Structures are given as C-alpha cells and as structure tokens.
Amino acid sequence: MSSLDERLIARMLHHRTGNLEPGQPVQATLSPASTYFLPGTPNAKHQYGRWSNPTWEVLEDALAILEDAPVAIFPSGMAAIASVFMTHLGTGDRVLLPSDGYYTTRVLVEKYLAPHGVEVELRATADYATQDLSGFKLVFIETPSNPGLDICDVAEVAGRAKAAGALVVADNTTMTPLGQRPLNLGADLVVASDTKALNGHSDVLFGHVAARDAGLLEPVRDWRKFVGAIPGPFEAWLVHRGLESFEVRYERMTSTAAILAERFSAHPAIRSVAYPGLATHPGHEIAKRQMTRFGTIIGLTFADAAAADRFIENTSLIVPATSFGGVHSSAERRARWGDKVAEGYVRLSVGCEPTEALWEEINAVLDALA
Ligand SMILES: *Cc1c(COP(=O)(O)O)cnc(C)c1O
C-alpha cells in the first residue's frame, strides 16, 4: 500500500475523533430520524429525512477521505449506478458499456433508457483499447470486469474518451479505492457497490458515487432526494462500522488471493486461472500500472460443470453463494446465471480466513479432483 493510501486510511479512521466532547461515544451514532426540530424559517442543517441525515453524513465524510473525492451514498450499488445514468444521459445520447461487465448494469440501460432514445453500444472490456470512442456521451468502464476479470487501461481509455468529449464513469466495485483509483487515472465519476468488500460482512446492500467535480455530483444528490431511493440510516451506520476494518480485511484477502492464484496455476485439477496479478493474465502489464493490489477475486476454470460444482460443494471453508468480498470465502459457477463463461468457470471470492488453513482445505479437495 502506498504511503498516501496509509495516510488516507489513518485519517478516515479518526475523522470524527478530533471533534468529540468528553463523554461522547467514540463510535459514530445512529440517527434514525425522519423529522428534525425545525421552528420558524427552515434553515437548519437537517430538515427532512429524505434530504439529509447525520449518519449518512458521517459515512459520506469517511468515504470521501477514502476516495479522496466528495461522495454521495446510495441504498445499493445499482441505485448508485442508476443515479449516474439517469442524471447524465438523455435522449439521443450514446453510451458505451462493457459487454462482459456486471449484467444488471446492461439490463438497466437497455430496459429503461434505450426506450427513451439512449443508444447503447456494447464492447468487451479487453477490446476497449481498439474501440473508437468518438460520439459517446458516456463511456462506462469496469476493470477487471465481473465475472471474467478482463482488463482495460483506464488512463488510456479515459484520455481518449475525454478528448472525444465523453464523460468517463468507472465501476470500481471489484477493486475498491485500495486496489485502484480510477479518479486519479482520469475517470470523472466512480460508482461502486459497497455490498461487496467495502462493507464486507454480507449484511448490507449499499453503494456510492464519487466525483471531484461538484457539478457532476450535485445532480446525483438531487436525484437521490427527489426519487427517494435513499439509504437507511442503520445500513449507513453498518457500512461505516465495516469501513473501519476494511483496510485490514482487504490486506488479508488480497494477499491470500495472490498466494492462492499462484498455487492454483500449478494444480493439475484446474485448467486455467484468471487473476490480474499472474504474469499469464493478458492484462497483467496494464494491471501492474493501474492497480495497487490485484484484487480478491480469482477465476478458476475446471474441466466441466461437475468438477466445478464438486470443488465448491466439497470445500467446507468456501460458501456457495453469489456476490463477493465478504469475510467468508465464497464461490459460484457463473454459467448458472447464463454469463458467457465456460461451464466449469468458478468465480472464487477470497475471504479473511487464515491463508494456510484455507489452502490446506482447498488443496485436499483439488487433489481429490485431479
Ligand atoms: C454487485 C455489483 C453491482 C451491483 O451492486 P448491488 O449493491 O448489488 O446493487 C454493480 N457492479 C458490480 C461490478 C458488482 O459486482
């Protein structure tokens, strides 16, 4: 981790402690308020619960330090993504989306924006390098793509997109700010599902949008206020709590993932391993330039669906589940959702289990499969 990231994490952990009065709780307080004391001319900081909330603010302050940019929080990753599309796309606009990215993002645009005259173009993440970016209003990047873990060069794509007049939006869910900082690489907006590693405890759906240009974030905040798809204060409080141990969890998860990826590559039960940190990954050189960690997700291709299912079902330290980024390692065969991946492709989310205990258990199952 760079010393900048370390300073941001330390500041984030203490973002409230400098202002405490004697006797106040050290941990953030939960304010489940819909109404606020509001006599006379309404100019109080908080006026109504759909517009603002003290617990939201605590979390937005913490996330803004982590992102190094102002943040608006949302009740899910999709709510965050939708806010950007709904406020920055209109009739006649063209949007470029990854054909191999998070499926629901494509459905959202195709089902709800295309009928209103937004033109959608799909391109595989690895092919963004050769895509002509002229004429797009918005270029949406997801690298590594979920679930295939393909890579595109954020700085290169963002540079060309912006020269062509497009807004660049990066879904940074798979990496988090601790693994990759798209805003530093030229993206205008970052969207993320905090349901994954950032909250990390598999108990909240959540999301956020970050942008350094206030003119880009303001409409997103207004959207939240007028549409009313707002985060619950308790969920915001839980994410703030999760955030405080995020760096420690991410450290364990990414270092275990890097070790496991090497060992998987050497195991005969596995046909191929997709992990941006491996020299065999086609995007490895780009990954080294733009990622500070190589992430917590590993793509494993087994001989067939049956072998993949046996791996998932027989490894007791791996929970069969969709989603990723939780403290418990989990895995699923992505073809079960119709993703365009091999039948034997498993997306493994590496959790916080002690590395060798996890490997010992995985290795025994792999040996039985080989
Ligand atoms: C999970 C995920 C989302 C959606 O987030 P939710 O919190 O489930 O709404 C968006 N993008 C990516 C890359 C994801 O993995």
PDBQT file of the ligand as one rigid body, heavy atoms in Angstrom, charges set to zero:
ROOT
HETATM    1  C1  LIG A 401     -22.606  -6.223  -7.149  1.00  0.00    +0.000 C 
HETATM    2  C2  LIG A 401     -22.210  -5.300  -8.229  1.00  0.00    +0.000 A 
HETATM    3  C3  LIG A 401     -23.022  -4.232  -8.606  1.00  0.00    +0.000 A 
HETATM    4  C4  LIG A 401     -24.397  -4.005  -8.012  1.00  0.00    +0.000 C 
HETATM    5  O1  LIG A 401     -24.376  -3.727  -6.662  1.00  0.00    +0.000 OA
HETATM    6  P1  LIG A 401     -25.615  -4.003  -5.672  1.00  0.00    +0.000 P 
HETATM    7  O2  LIG A 401     -25.122  -3.496  -4.369  1.00  0.00    +0.000 OA
HETATM    8  O3  LIG A 401     -25.916  -5.467  -5.719  1.00  0.00    +0.000 OA
HETATM    9  O4  LIG A 401     -26.771  -3.212  -6.200  1.00  0.00    +0.000 OA
HETATM   10  C5  LIG A 401     -22.561  -3.382  -9.594  1.00  0.00    +0.000 A 
HETATM   11  N1  LIG A 401     -21.382  -3.576 -10.200  1.00  0.00    +0.000 NA
HETATM   12  C6  LIG A 401     -20.579  -4.605  -9.877  1.00  0.00    +0.000 A 
HETATM   13  C7  LIG A 401     -19.270  -4.761 -10.575  1.00  0.00    +0.000 C 
HETATM   14  C8  LIG A 401     -20.970  -5.504  -8.890  1.00  0.00    +0.000 A 
HETATM   15  O5  LIG A 401     -20.183  -6.532  -8.592  1.00  0.00    +0.000 OA
ENDROOT
TORSDOF 0
